[in-house]
């Protein structure tokens, strides 16, 4: 790893660490300053709720299943395959 990329990595990590420390430990002497602080506004805002505009599904019967018995019809007989039958005694 190059020296510059290693140095940039440590710089970014230290900036993230100090930013996290500054955000979590900052305070305001009065409420007027905390109302204009963007960090406090984000921290005290409510989480957005998911909304949906989809229509509820409608379940209705559209018909009844009527089973019919299926009988397969054989198309080939044994003699069609060319097999000779047993010899007659
Ligand atoms: Zn604040």
PDB file of the backbone (N, CA, C, O) and the ligand in Angstrom, with CONECT records:
HET     ZN  A 101       1
ATOM      1  N   UNK A   1       0.848  -1.176   0.000  1.00  0.00           N
ATOM      2  CA  UNK A   1       0.000   0.000   0.000  1.00  0.00           C
ATOM      3  C   UNK A   1       0.888   1.232   0.000  1.00  0.00           C
ATOM      4  O   UNK A   1       1.864   1.326   0.745  1.00  0.00           O
ATOM      5  N   UNK A   2       0.531   2.142  -0.832  1.00  0.00           N
ATOM      6  CA  UNK A   2       1.323   3.358  -0.904  1.00  0.00           C
ATOM      7  C   UNK A   2       1.194   4.182   0.365  1.00  0.00           C
ATOM      8  O   UNK A   2       0.258   4.038   1.151  1.00  0.00           O
ATOM      9  N   UNK A   3       2.164   5.038   0.520  1.00  0.00           N
ATOM     10  CA  UNK A   3       2.163   5.893   1.704  1.00  0.00           C
ATOM     11  C   UNK A   3       0.992   6.869   1.671  1.00  0.00           C
ATOM     12  O   UNK A   3       0.345   7.100   2.693  1.00  0.00           O
ATOM     13  N   UNK A   4       0.717   7.443   0.497  1.00  0.00           N
ATOM     14  CA  UNK A   4      -0.357   8.449   0.415  1.00  0.00           C
ATOM     15  C   UNK A   4      -1.721   7.820   0.657  1.00  0.00           C
ATOM     16  O   UNK A   4      -2.552   8.414   1.345  1.00  0.00           O
ATOM     17  N   UNK A   5      -1.971   6.645   0.116  1.00  0.00           N
ATOM     18  CA  UNK A   5      -3.274   6.027   0.337  1.00  0.00           C
ATOM     19  C   UNK A   5      -3.447   5.610   1.797  1.00  0.00           C
ATOM     20  O   UNK A   5      -4.539   5.715   2.355  1.00  0.00           O
ATOM     21  N   UNK A   6      -2.376   5.143   2.403  1.00  0.00           N
ATOM     22  CA  UNK A   6      -2.444   4.811   3.830  1.00  0.00           C
ATOM     23  C   UNK A   6      -2.701   6.060   4.666  1.00  0.00           C
ATOM     24  O   UNK A   6      -3.472   6.033   5.625  1.00  0.00           O
ATOM     25  N   UNK A   7      -2.052   7.140   4.291  1.00  0.00           N
ATOM     26  CA  UNK A   7      -2.225   8.393   5.025  1.00  0.00           C
ATOM     27  C   UNK A   7      -3.655   8.915   4.854  1.00  0.00           C
ATOM     28  O   UNK A   7      -4.258   9.394   5.814  1.00  0.00           O
ATOM     29  N   UNK A   8      -4.194   8.825   3.644  1.00  0.00           N
ATOM     30  CA  UNK A   8      -5.571   9.262   3.408  1.00  0.00           C
ATOM     31  C   UNK A   8      -6.568   8.380   4.155  1.00  0.00           C
ATOM     32  O   UNK A   8      -7.580   8.871   4.655  1.00  0.00           O
ATOM     33  N   UNK A   9      -6.292   7.115   4.230  1.00  0.00           N
ATOM     34  CA  UNK A   9      -7.174   6.216   4.977  1.00  0.00           C
ATOM     35  C   UNK A   9      -7.249   6.602   6.443  1.00  0.00           C
ATOM     36  O   UNK A   9      -8.333   6.680   7.020  1.00  0.00           O
ATOM     37  N   UNK A  10      -6.103   6.839   7.036  1.00  0.00           N
ATOM     38  CA  UNK A  10      -6.085   7.246   8.445  1.00  0.00           C
ATOM     39  C   UNK A  10      -6.704   8.611   8.653  1.00  0.00           C
ATOM     40  O   UNK A  10      -7.339   8.850   9.680  1.00  0.00           O
ATOM     41  N   UNK A  11      -6.534   9.512   7.697  1.00  0.00           N
ATOM     42  CA  UNK A  11      -7.150  10.833   7.794  1.00  0.00           C
ATOM     43  C   UNK A  11      -8.674  10.716   7.770  1.00  0.00           C
ATOM     44  O   UNK A  11      -9.359  11.343   8.578  1.00  0.00           O
ATOM     45  N   UNK A  12      -9.204   9.913   6.844  1.00  0.00           N
ATOM     46  CA  UNK A  12     -10.656   9.737   6.753  1.00  0.00           C
ATOM     47  C   UNK A  12     -11.215   9.059   8.002  1.00  0.00           C
ATOM     48  O   UNK A  12     -12.268   9.447   8.507  1.00  0.00           O
ATOM     49  N   UNK A  13     -10.509   8.056   8.490  1.00  0.00           N
ATOM     50  CA  UNK A  13     -10.979   7.378   9.702  1.00  0.00           C
ATOM     51  C   UNK A  13     -10.972   8.312  10.906  1.00  0.00           C
ATOM     52  O   UNK A  13     -11.891   8.287  11.725  1.00  0.00           O
ATOM     53  N   UNK A  14      -9.937   9.133  11.008  1.00  0.00           N
ATOM     54  CA  UNK A  14      -9.886  10.060  12.150  1.00  0.00           C
ATOM     55  C   UNK A  14     -10.949  11.138  12.019  1.00  0.00           C
ATOM     56  O   UNK A  14     -11.526  11.555  13.023  1.00  0.00           O
ATOM     57  N   UNK A  15     -11.221  11.602  10.794  1.00  0.00           N
ATOM     58  CA  UNK A  15     -12.292  12.591  10.615  1.00  0.00           C
ATOM     59  C   UNK A  15     -13.652  12.005  10.991  1.00  0.00           C
ATOM     60  O   UNK A  15     -14.467  12.677  11.623  1.00  0.00           O
ATOM     61  N   UNK A  16     -13.892  10.768  10.607  1.00  0.00           N
ATOM     62  CA  UNK A  16     -15.152  10.123  10.971  1.00  0.00           C
ATOM     63  C   UNK A  16     -15.273   9.973  12.479  1.00  0.00           C
ATOM     64  O   UNK A  16     -16.340  10.205  13.047  1.00  0.00           O
ATOM     65  N   UNK A  17     -14.199   9.591  13.118  1.00  0.00           N
ATOM     66  CA  UNK A  17     -14.215   9.419  14.566  1.00  0.00           C
ATOM     67  C   UNK A  17     -14.482  10.741  15.272  1.00  0.00           C
ATOM     68  O   UNK A  17     -15.325  10.807  16.166  1.00  0.00           O
ATOM     69  N   UNK A  18     -13.773  11.789  14.880  1.00  0.00           N
ATOM     70  CA  UNK A  18     -13.958  13.092  15.528  1.00  0.00           C
ATOM     71  C   UNK A  18     -15.322  13.683  15.232  1.00  0.00           C
ATOM     72  O   UNK A  18     -15.889  14.374  16.078  1.00  0.00           O
ATOM     73  N   UNK A  19     -15.857  13.429  14.055  1.00  0.00           N
ATOM     74  CA  UNK A  19     -17.204  13.907  13.744  1.00  0.00           C
ATOM     75  C   UNK A  19     -18.236  13.205  14.611  1.00  0.00           C
ATOM     76  O   UNK A  19     -19.160  13.842  15.117  1.00  0.00           O
ATOM     77  N   UNK A  20     -18.085  11.903  14.785  1.00  0.00           N
ATOM     78  CA  UNK A  20     -19.010  11.157  15.638  1.00  0.00           C
ATOM     79  C   UNK A  20     -18.934  11.641  17.080  1.00  0.00           C
ATOM     80  O   UNK A  20     -19.960  11.767  17.748  1.00  0.00           O
ATOM     81  N   UNK A  21     -17.733  11.911  17.559  1.00  0.00           N
ATOM     82  CA  UNK A  21     -17.568  12.395  18.932  1.00  0.00           C
ATOM     83  C   UNK A  21     -18.177  13.789  19.077  1.00  0.00           C
ATOM     84  O   UNK A  21     -18.844  14.078  20.070  1.00  0.00           O
ATOM     85  N   UNK A  22     -17.946  14.650  18.086  1.00  0.00           N
ATOM     86  CA  UNK A  22     -18.479  16.021  18.163  1.00  0.00           C
ATOM     87  C   UNK A  22     -20.000  16.030  18.098  1.00  0.00           C
ATOM     88  O   UNK A  22     -20.643  16.814  18.796  1.00  0.00           O
ATOM     89  N   UNK A  23     -20.589  15.157  17.261  1.00  0.00           N
ATOM     90  CA  UNK A  23     -22.047  15.128  17.159  1.00  0.00           C
ATOM     91  C   UNK A  23     -22.695  14.597  18.427  1.00  0.00           C
ATOM     92  O   UNK A  23     -23.748  15.080  18.843  1.00  0.00           O
ATOM     93  N   UNK A  24     -22.077  13.621  19.028  1.00  0.00           N
ATOM     94  CA  UNK A  24     -22.713  13.011  20.200  1.00  0.00           C
ATOM     95  C   UNK A  24     -22.492  13.801  21.475  1.00  0.00           C
ATOM     96  O   UNK A  24     -23.251  13.631  22.429  1.00  0.00           O
ATOM     97  N   UNK A  25     -21.494  14.649  21.529  1.00  0.00           N
ATOM     98  CA  UNK A  25     -21.200  15.359  22.780  1.00  0.00           C
ATOM     99  C   UNK A  25     -21.525  16.840  22.737  1.00  0.00           C
ATOM    100  O   UNK A  25     -21.324  17.529  23.737  1.00  0.00           O
ATOM    101  N   UNK A  26     -22.016  17.354  21.628  1.00  0.00           N
ATOM    102  CA  UNK A  26     -22.261  18.802  21.592  1.00  0.00           C
ATOM    103  C   UNK A  26     -23.538  19.133  22.365  1.00  0.00           C
ATOM    104  O   UNK A  26     -24.457  18.319  22.463  1.00  0.00           O
ATOM    105  N   UNK A  27     -23.566  20.321  22.897  1.00  0.00           N
ATOM    106  CA  UNK A  27     -24.753  20.783  23.617  1.00  0.00           C
ATOM    107  C   UNK A  27     -24.937  22.270  23.383  1.00  0.00           C
ATOM    108  O   UNK A  27     -24.026  22.955  22.920  1.00  0.00           O
ATOM    109  N   UNK A  28     -26.143  22.769  23.713  1.00  0.00           N
ATOM    110  CA  UNK A  28     -26.471  24.168  23.478  1.00  0.00           C
ATOM    111  C   UNK A  28     -26.898  24.790  24.800  1.00  0.00           C
ATOM    112  O   UNK A  28     -27.586  24.156  25.600  1.00  0.00           O
ATOM    113  N   UNK A  29     -26.483  26.043  25.024  1.00  0.00           N
ATOM    114  CA  UNK A  29     -26.846  26.693  26.277  1.00  0.00           C
ATOM    115  C   UNK A  29     -28.334  27.046  26.353  1.00  0.00           C
ATOM    116  O   UNK A  29     -28.889  27.108  27.450  1.00  0.00           O
ATOM    117  N   UNK A  30     -28.976  27.275  25.234  1.00  0.00           N
ATOM    118  CA  UNK A  30     -30.405  27.587  25.284  1.00  0.00           C
ATOM    119  C   UNK A  30     -31.136  26.885  24.136  1.00  0.00           C
ATOM    120  O   UNK A  30     -30.510  26.351  23.220  1.00  0.00           O
ATOM    121  N   UNK A  31     -32.472  26.897  24.201  1.00  0.00           N
ATOM    122  CA  UNK A  31     -33.260  26.164  23.220  1.00  0.00           C
ATOM    123  C   UNK A  31     -33.271  26.831  21.846  1.00  0.00           C
ATOM    124  O   UNK A  31     -33.487  26.152  20.842  1.00  0.00           O
ATOM    125  N   UNK A  32     -33.049  28.112  21.778  1.00  0.00           N
ATOM    126  CA  UNK A  32     -33.101  28.781  20.479  1.00  0.00           C
ATOM    127  C   UNK A  32     -31.956  28.323  19.578  1.00  0.00           C
ATOM    128  O   UNK A  32     -32.116  28.203  18.363  1.00  0.00           O
ATOM    129  N   UNK A  33     -30.833  28.079  20.175  1.00  0.00           N
ATOM    130  CA  UNK A  33     -29.715  27.586  19.367  1.00  0.00           C
ATOM    131  C   UNK A  33     -29.922  26.139  18.952  1.00  0.00           C
ATOM    132  O   UNK A  33     -29.533  25.744  17.853  1.00  0.00           O
ATOM    133  N   UNK A  34     -30.534  25.350  19.824  1.00  0.00           N
ATOM    134  CA  UNK A  34     -30.743  23.955  19.470  1.00  0.00           C
ATOM    135  C   UNK A  34     -31.817  23.804  18.393  1.00  0.00           C
ATOM    136  O   UNK A  34     -31.821  22.817  17.656  1.00  0.00           O
ATOM    137  N   UNK A  35     -32.732  24.782  18.298  1.00  0.00           N
ATOM    138  CA  UNK A  35     -33.757  24.716  17.258  1.00  0.00           C
ATOM    139  C   UNK A  35     -33.162  24.958  15.882  1.00  0.00           C
ATOM    140  O   UNK A  35     -33.672  24.442  14.888  1.00  0.00           O
ATOM    141  N   UNK A  36     -32.098  25.731  15.813  1.00  0.00           N
ATOM    142  CA  UNK A  36     -31.489  26.016  14.516  1.00  0.00           C
ATOM    143  C   UNK A  36     -30.343  25.067  14.181  1.00  0.00           C
ATOM    144  O   UNK A  36     -29.772  25.149  13.094  1.00  0.00           O
ATOM    145  N   UNK A  37     -30.006  24.176  15.095  1.00  0.00           N
ATOM    146  CA  UNK A  37     -28.908  23.235  14.866  1.00  0.00           C
ATOM    147  C   UNK A  37     -29.404  22.085  13.994  1.00  0.00           C
ATOM    148  O   UNK A  37     -30.418  21.458  14.299  1.00  0.00           O
ATOM    149  N   UNK A  38     -28.700  21.819  12.932  1.00  0.00           N
ATOM    150  CA  UNK A  38     -29.135  20.754  12.019  1.00  0.00           C
ATOM    151  C   UNK A  38     -28.941  19.376  12.625  1.00  0.00           C
ATOM    152  O   UNK A  38     -29.703  18.459  12.322  1.00  0.00           O
ATOM    153  N   UNK A  39     -27.945  19.215  13.466  1.00  0.00           N
ATOM    154  CA  UNK A  39     -27.712  17.912  14.102  1.00  0.00           C
ATOM    155  C   UNK A  39     -28.844  17.591  15.067  1.00  0.00           C
ATOM    156  O   UNK A  39     -29.338  16.464  15.095  1.00  0.00           O
ATOM    157  N   UNK A  40     -29.251  18.563  15.849  1.00  0.00           N
ATOM    158  CA  UNK A  40     -30.331  18.346  16.796  1.00  0.00           C
ATOM    159  C   UNK A  40     -31.663  18.163  16.078  1.00  0.00           C
ATOM    160  O   UNK A  40     -32.502  17.378  16.518  1.00  0.00           O
ATOM    161  N   UNK A  41     -31.861  18.876  14.985  1.00  0.00           N
ATOM    162  CA  UNK A  41     -33.111  18.733  14.235  1.00  0.00           C
ATOM    163  C   UNK A  41     -33.245  17.334  13.671  1.00  0.00           C
ATOM    164  O   UNK A  41     -34.335  16.761  13.678  1.00  0.00           O
ATOM    165  N   UNK A  42     -32.160  16.786  13.187  1.00  0.00           N
ATOM    166  CA  UNK A  42     -32.200  15.422  12.646  1.00  0.00           C
ATOM    167  C   UNK A  42     -32.370  14.414  13.774  1.00  0.00           C
ATOM    168  O   UNK A  42     -33.087  13.426  13.617  1.00  0.00           O
ATOM    169  N   UNK A  43     -31.724  14.649  14.901  1.00  0.00           N
ATOM    170  CA  UNK A  43     -31.792  13.698  16.008  1.00  0.00           C
ATOM    171  C   UNK A  43     -33.179  13.630  16.616  1.00  0.00           C
ATOM    172  O   UNK A  43     -33.587  12.571  17.094  1.00  0.00           O
ATOM    173  N   UNK A  44     -33.910  14.728  16.612  1.00  0.00           N
ATOM    174  CA  UNK A  44     -35.228  14.747  17.239  1.00  0.00           C
ATOM    175  C   UNK A  44     -36.364  14.591  16.246  1.00  0.00           C
ATOM    176  O   UNK A  44     -37.531  14.621  16.637  1.00  0.00           O
ATOM    177  N   UNK A  45     -36.053  14.428  14.997  1.00  0.00           N
ATOM    178  CA  UNK A  45     -37.135  14.241  14.027  1.00  0.00           C
ATOM    179  C   UNK A  45     -37.638  12.807  14.104  1.00  0.00           C
ATOM    180  O   UNK A  45     -36.919  11.887  14.494  1.00  0.00           O
ATOM    181  N   UNK A  46     -38.871  12.656  13.725  1.00  0.00           N
ATOM    182  CA  UNK A  46     -39.454  11.309  13.759  1.00  0.00           C
ATOM    183  C   UNK A  46     -39.043  10.556  12.512  1.00  0.00           C
ATOM    184  O   UNK A  46     -38.715  11.146  11.482  1.00  0.00           O
ATOM    185  N   UNK A  47     -39.069   9.277  12.625  1.00  0.00           N
ATOM    186  CA  UNK A  47     -38.724   8.457  11.471  1.00  0.00           C
ATOM    187  C   UNK A  47     -39.889   8.478  10.484  1.00  0.00           C
ATOM    188  O   UNK A  47     -41.050   8.445  10.893  1.00  0.00           O
ATOM    189  N   UNK A  48     -39.592   8.531   9.217  1.00  0.00           N
ATOM    190  CA  UNK A  48     -40.680   8.551   8.238  1.00  0.00           C
ATOM    191  C   UNK A  48     -41.394   7.204   8.210  1.00  0.00           C
ATOM    192  O   UNK A  48     -40.781   6.140   8.296  1.00  0.00           O
ATOM    193  N   UNK A  49     -42.702   7.296   8.086  1.00  0.00           N
ATOM    194  CA  UNK A  49     -43.492   6.062   8.024  1.00  0.00           C
ATOM    195  C   UNK A  49     -43.757   5.723   6.571  1.00  0.00           C
ATOM    196  O   UNK A  49     -43.889   6.602   5.719  1.00  0.00           O
ATOM    197  N   UNK A  50     -43.828   4.478   6.320  1.00  0.00           N
ATOM    198  CA  UNK A  50     -44.089   4.023   4.956  1.00  0.00           C
ATOM    199  C   UNK A  50     -45.575   4.158   4.653  1.00  0.00           C
ATOM    200  O   UNK A  50     -46.428   3.711   5.420  1.00  0.00           O
ATOM    201  N   UNK A  51     -45.855   4.770   3.541  1.00  0.00           N
ATOM    202  CA  UNK A  51     -47.244   4.916   3.126  1.00  0.00           C
ATOM    203  C   UNK A  51     -47.441   4.182   1.817  1.00  0.00           C
ATOM    204  O   UNK A  51     -46.520   4.029   1.015  1.00  0.00           O
ATOM    205  N   UNK A  52     -48.648   3.740   1.630  1.00  0.00           N
ATOM    206  CA  UNK A  52     -48.943   3.000   0.422  1.00  0.00           C
ATOM    207  C   UNK A  52     -50.290   3.454  -0.118  1.00  0.00           C
ATOM    208  O   UNK A  52     -51.238   3.640   0.644  1.00  0.00           O
ATOM    209  N   UNK A  53     -50.374   3.628  -1.404  1.00  0.00           N
ATOM    210  CA  UNK A  53     -51.611   4.042  -2.046  1.00  0.00           C
ATOM    211  C   UNK A  53     -52.266   2.903  -2.803  1.00  0.00           C
ATOM    212  O   UNK A  53     -53.153   3.125  -3.627  1.00  0.00           O
ATOM    213  N   UNK A  54     -51.832   1.695  -2.526  1.00  0.00           N
ATOM    214  CA  UNK A  54     -52.388   0.560  -3.256  1.00  0.00           C
ATOM    215  C   UNK A  54     -53.755   0.193  -2.702  1.00  0.00           C
ATOM    216  O   UNK A  54     -54.017   0.298  -1.504  1.00  0.00           O
ATOM    217  N   UNK A  55     -54.606  -0.234  -3.604  1.00  0.00           N
ATOM    218  CA  UNK A  55     -55.953  -0.628  -3.243  1.00  0.00           C
ATOM    219  C   UNK A  55     -55.902  -2.025  -2.638  1.00  0.00           C
ATOM    220  O   UNK A  55     -55.109  -2.872  -3.048  1.00  0.00           O
ATOM    221  N   UNK A  56     -56.766  -2.244  -1.655  1.00  0.00           N
ATOM    222  CA  UNK A  56     -56.802  -3.564  -1.025  1.00  0.00           C
ATOM    223  C   UNK A  56     -57.278  -4.594  -2.043  1.00  0.00           C
ATOM    224  O   UNK A  56     -58.152  -4.295  -2.857  1.00  0.00           O
ATOM    225  N   UNK A  57     -56.727  -5.783  -2.012  1.00  0.00           N
ATOM    226  CA  UNK A  57     -57.135  -6.811  -2.972  1.00  0.00           C
ATOM    227  C   UNK A  57     -58.542  -7.311  -2.672  1.00  0.00           C
ATOM    228  O   UNK A  57     -58.978  -7.351  -1.521  1.00  0.00           O
ATOM    229  N   UNK A  58     -59.230  -7.685  -3.724  1.00  0.00           N
ATOM    230  CA  UNK A  58     -60.582  -8.226  -3.599  1.00  0.00           C
ATOM    231  C   UNK A  58     -60.522  -9.694  -3.978  1.00  0.00           C
ATOM    232  O   UNK A  58     -60.063 -10.050  -5.063  1.00  0.00           O
ATOM    233  N   UNK A  59     -60.988 -10.536  -3.079  1.00  0.00           N
ATOM    234  CA  UNK A  59     -61.009 -11.967  -3.342  1.00  0.00           C
ATOM    235  C   UNK A  59     -62.446 -12.379  -3.623  1.00  0.00           C
ATOM    236  O   UNK A  59     -63.320 -12.199  -2.775  1.00  0.00           O
ATOM    237  N   UNK A  60     -62.697 -12.931  -4.808  1.00  0.00           N
ATOM    238  CA  UNK A  60     -64.038 -13.371  -5.188  1.00  0.00           C
ATOM    239  C   UNK A  60     -63.923 -14.665  -5.965  1.00  0.00           C
ATOM    240  O   UNK A  60     -62.960 -14.888  -6.697  1.00  0.00           O
ATOM    241  N   UNK A  61     -64.923 -15.512  -5.793  1.00  0.00           N
ATOM    242  CA  UNK A  61     -64.948 -16.773  -6.536  1.00  0.00           C
ATOM    243  C   UNK A  61     -65.382 -16.491  -7.970  1.00  0.00           C
ATOM    244  O   UNK A  61     -66.376 -15.800  -8.197  1.00  0.00           O
ATOM    245  N   UNK A  62     -64.646 -17.020  -8.925  1.00  0.00           N
ATOM    246  CA  UNK A  62     -65.007 -16.795 -10.327  1.00  0.00           C
ATOM    247  C   UNK A  62     -65.516 -18.072 -10.974  1.00  0.00           C
ATOM    248  O   UNK A  62     -65.920 -18.043 -12.137  1.00  0.00           O
ATOM    249  N   UNK A  63     -65.510 -19.163 -10.279  1.00  0.00           N
ATOM    250  CA  UNK A  63     -66.007 -20.412 -10.831  1.00  0.00           C
ATOM    251  C   UNK A  63     -65.609 -21.572  -9.956  1.00  0.00           C
ATOM    252  O   UNK A  63     -64.798 -21.431  -9.040  1.00  0.00           O
ATOM    253  N   UNK A  64     -66.188 -22.726 -10.247  1.00  0.00           N
ATOM    254  CA  UNK A  64     -65.858 -23.928  -9.491  1.00  0.00           C
ATOM    255  C   UNK A  64     -65.111 -24.887 -10.395  1.00  0.00           C
ATOM    256  O   UNK A  64     -65.392 -24.979 -11.590  1.00  0.00           O
ATOM    257  N   UNK A  65     -64.182 -25.583  -9.832  1.00  0.00           N
ATOM    258  CA  UNK A  65     -63.421 -26.574 -10.582  1.00  0.00           C
ATOM    259  C   UNK A  65     -64.235 -27.853 -10.657  1.00  0.00           C
ATOM    260  O   UNK A  65     -64.606 -28.420  -9.629  1.00  0.00           O
ATOM    261  N   UNK A  66     -64.514 -28.311 -11.875  1.00  0.00           N
ATOM    262  CA  UNK A  66     -65.234 -29.568 -12.056  1.00  0.00           C
ATOM    263  C   UNK A  66     -64.285 -30.555 -12.703  1.00  0.00           C
ATOM    264  O   UNK A  66     -63.814 -30.355 -13.822  1.00  0.00           O
ATOM    265  N   UNK A  67     -64.019 -31.613 -11.981  1.00  0.00           N
ATOM    266  CA  UNK A  67     -63.062 -32.607 -12.463  1.00  0.00           C
ATOM    267  C   UNK A  67     -63.741 -33.562 -13.430  1.00  0.00           C
ATOM    268  O   UNK A  67     -64.871 -33.999 -13.210  1.00  0.00           O
ATOM    269  N   UNK A  68     -63.042 -33.872 -14.484  1.00  0.00           N
ATOM    270  CA  UNK A  68     -63.517 -34.853 -15.441  1.00  0.00           C
ATOM    271  C   UNK A  68     -62.524 -36.002 -15.463  1.00  0.00           C
ATOM    272  O   UNK A  68     -61.312 -35.792 -15.408  1.00  0.00           O
ATOM    273  N   UNK A  69     -63.048 -37.216 -15.543  1.00  0.00           N
ATOM    274  CA  UNK A  69     -62.179 -38.369 -15.563  1.00  0.00           C
ATOM    275  C   UNK A  69     -61.511 -38.475 -16.930  1.00  0.00           C
ATOM    276  O   UNK A  69     -62.172 -38.415 -17.967  1.00  0.00           O
ATOM    277  N   UNK A  70     -60.226 -38.628 -16.912  1.00  0.00           N
ATOM    278  CA  UNK A  70     -59.463 -38.695 -18.156  1.00  0.00           C
ATOM    279  C   UNK A  70     -58.989 -40.126 -18.339  1.00  0.00           C
ATOM    280  O   UNK A  70     -58.353 -40.699 -17.455  1.00  0.00           O
ATOM    281  N   UNK A  71     -59.299 -40.691 -19.481  1.00  0.00           N
ATOM    282  CA  UNK A  71     -58.855 -42.049 -19.792  1.00  0.00           C
ATOM    283  C   UNK A  71     -57.915 -41.956 -20.994  1.00  0.00           C
ATOM    284  O   UNK A  71     -58.296 -41.501 -22.073  1.00  0.00           O
ATOM    285  N   UNK A  72     -56.712 -42.388 -20.779  1.00  0.00           N
ATOM    286  CA  UNK A  72     -55.739 -42.355 -21.861  1.00  0.00           C
ATOM    287  C   UNK A  72     -56.008 -43.492 -22.832  1.00  0.00           C
ATOM    288  O   UNK A  72     -56.269 -44.623 -22.423  1.00  0.00           O
ATOM    289  N   UNK A  73     -55.944 -43.192 -24.086  1.00  0.00           N
ATOM    290  CA  UNK A  73     -56.166 -44.212 -25.109  1.00  0.00           C
ATOM    291  C   UNK A  73     -54.819 -44.606 -25.690  1.00  0.00           C
ATOM    292  O   UNK A  73     -54.038 -43.762 -26.130  1.00  0.00           O
ATOM    293  N   UNK A  74     -54.561 -45.926 -25.682  1.00  0.00           N
ATOM    294  CA  UNK A  74     -53.293 -46.417 -26.212  1.00  0.00           C
ATOM    295  C   UNK A  74     -53.321 -46.392 -27.736  1.00  0.00           C
ATOM    296  O   UNK A  74     -54.288 -46.843 -28.350  1.00  0.00           O
ATOM    297  N   UNK A  75     -52.307 -45.887 -28.319  1.00  0.00           N
ATOM    298  CA  UNK A  75     -52.247 -45.794 -29.772  1.00  0.00           C
ATOM    299  C   UNK A  75     -51.486 -46.967 -30.386  1.00  0.00           C
ATOM    300  O   UNK A  75     -51.725 -47.318 -31.541  1.00  0.00           O
ATOM    301  N   UNK A  76     -50.587 -47.566 -29.641  1.00  0.00           N
ATOM    302  CA  UNK A  76     -49.768 -48.659 -30.159  1.00  0.00           C
ATOM    303  C   UNK A  76     -50.195 -49.968 -29.511  1.00  0.00           C
ATOM    304  O   UNK A  76     -50.401 -50.039 -28.300  1.00  0.00           O
ATOM    305  N   UNK A  77     -50.323 -50.980 -30.317  1.00  0.00           N
ATOM    306  CA  UNK A  77     -50.534 -52.300 -29.752  1.00  0.00           C
ATOM    307  C   UNK A  77     -49.182 -53.004 -29.699  1.00  0.00           C
ATOM    308  O   UNK A  77     -48.203 -52.481 -30.231  1.00  0.00           O
ATOM    309  N   UNK A  78     -49.104 -54.144 -29.089  1.00  0.00           N
ATOM    310  CA  UNK A  78     -47.837 -54.858 -28.924  1.00  0.00           C
ATOM    311  C   UNK A  78     -47.295 -55.280 -30.278  1.00  0.00           C
ATOM    312  O   UNK A  78     -46.084 -55.246 -30.492  1.00  0.00           O
ATOM    313  N   UNK A  79     -48.156 -55.672 -31.186  1.00  0.00           N
ATOM    314  CA  UNK A  79     -47.685 -56.174 -32.478  1.00  0.00           C
ATOM    315  C   UNK A  79     -47.229 -55.057 -33.406  1.00  0.00           C
ATOM    316  O   UNK A  79     -46.552 -55.319 -34.401  1.00  0.00           O
ATOM    317  N   UNK A  80     -47.579 -53.853 -33.103  1.00  0.00           N
ATOM    318  CA  UNK A  80     -47.101 -52.738 -33.924  1.00  0.00           C
ATOM    319  C   UNK A  80     -45.614 -52.520 -33.761  1.00  0.00           C
ATOM    320  O   UNK A  80     -44.984 -51.912 -34.626  1.00  0.00           O
ATOM    321  N   UNK A  81     -45.037 -53.003 -32.672  1.00  0.00           N
ATOM    322  CA  UNK A  81     -43.613 -52.798 -32.431  1.00  0.00           C
ATOM    323  C   UNK A  81     -42.747 -53.835 -33.135  1.00  0.00           C
ATOM    324  O   UNK A  81     -41.522 -53.724 -33.108  1.00  0.00           O
ATOM    325  N   UNK A  82     -43.350 -54.836 -33.762  1.00  0.00           N
ATOM    326  CA  UNK A  82     -42.589 -55.842 -34.480  1.00  0.00           C
ATOM    327  C   UNK A  82     -42.098 -56.969 -33.619  1.00  0.00           C
ATOM    328  O   UNK A  82     -41.183 -57.688 -34.020  1.00  0.00           O
ATOM    329  N   UNK A  83     -42.652 -57.149 -32.484  1.00  0.00           N
ATOM    330  CA  UNK A  83     -42.211 -58.222 -31.607  1.00  0.00           C
ATOM    331  C   UNK A  83     -43.036 -59.464 -31.957  1.00  0.00           C
ATOM    332  O   UNK A  83     -44.262 -59.428 -32.059  1.00  0.00           O
ATOM    333  N   UNK A  84     -42.309 -60.544 -32.132  1.00  0.00           N
ATOM    334  CA  UNK A  84     -42.994 -61.790 -32.469  1.00  0.00           C
ATOM    335  C   UNK A  84     -43.579 -62.417 -31.217  1.00  0.00           C
ATOM    336  O   UNK A  84     -42.949 -62.395 -30.159  1.00  0.00           O
ATOM    337  N   UNK A  85     -44.723 -62.951 -31.320  1.00  0.00           N
ATOM    338  CA  UNK A  85     -45.385 -63.584 -30.194  1.00  0.00           C
ATOM    339  C   UNK A  85     -44.764 -64.945 -29.902  1.00  0.00           C
ATOM    340  O   UNK A  85     -43.922 -65.404 -30.674  1.00  0.00           O
ATOM    341  N   UNK A  86     -45.146 -65.593 -28.834  1.00  0.00           N
ATOM    342  CA  UNK A  86     -44.576 -66.904 -28.476  1.00  0.00           C
ATOM    343  C   UNK A  86     -44.986 -67.962 -29.500  1.00  0.00           C
ATOM    344  O   UNK A  86     -46.078 -67.899 -30.065  1.00  0.00           O
ATOM    345  N   UNK A  87     -44.114 -68.918 -29.730  1.00  0.00           N
ATOM    346  CA  UNK A  87     -44.444 -69.953 -30.714  1.00  0.00           C
ATOM    347  C   UNK A  87     -45.588 -70.837 -30.220  1.00  0.00           C
ATOM    348  O   UNK A  87     -45.696 -71.137 -29.030  1.00  0.00           O
ATOM    349  N   UNK A  88     -46.417 -71.237 -31.137  1.00  0.00           N
ATOM    350  CA  UNK A  88     -47.542 -72.063 -30.777  1.00  0.00           C
ATOM    351  C   UNK A  88     -47.097 -73.512 -30.667  1.00  0.00           C
ATOM    352  O   UNK A  88     -46.355 -73.979 -31.531  1.00  0.00           O
ATOM    353  N   UNK A  89     -47.499 -74.208 -29.687  1.00  0.00           N
ATOM    354  CA  UNK A  89     -47.101 -75.602 -29.492  1.00  0.00           C
ATOM    355  C   UNK A  89     -48.142 -76.513 -30.093  1.00  0.00           C
ATOM    356  O   UNK A  89     -48.000 -77.734 -30.038  1.00  0.00           O
TER     357      UNK A  89
HETATM  358 ZN    ZN A 101     -27.295  20.655  18.282  1.00  0.00          ZN
END
